[in-house]
């Protein structure tokens, strides 16, 4: 990826403000191409795609960035009443990956840094009812992610459970959300902010047999996984560093016509 900023856009024959606006539009358009491709292959009508885009925009503004409903209504150019009903268009289980699975991931991340009893967990998630918290802890125990010790129990992160994965559809969607989080942040830093944070975005297109590709992917995954575990252990000892994300994607590509 080529990093661009306002100054580098001066040579593109446009004003810095106009060029930067066009850059943001181009970056956003390129991201939307992935959604358009999957939606079209899935047979979703354009009206539903627009509805999903509005829903994603609403939840990003409301849940992730904390905008007020008034501000969101202005952003949408709609009435407050119309905007406030957007998140009720889908059944509650539609958002299970964002709410239930992500909540369990947050518990696992907290316990990963230090064992926690019920009191500490309740303090960390004050808005979560105790019954819902206990249910999540039981799910994490059954999945082998957390280990209870003592009575009353203190939960520890299972040292053998380095990955939060499952074949369950909700967990897979949660994993997809995490991939999109890492991808979006990488694009934002490299293409829009052009800051000095260490980031990487590379694409390699080549020919390989399924056997050779599987071997390559296994080697890459083992290398990244081992390095990530080692780096995280170093962080636990020193406290120096910050949360980072690496996402990997590889697939056979359709041959061009």
Order of alpha helices (4+ residues) and beta strands (2+ residues): alpha-alpha-alpha-alpha-alpha-beta-alpha-alpha-beta-beta-alpha-alpha
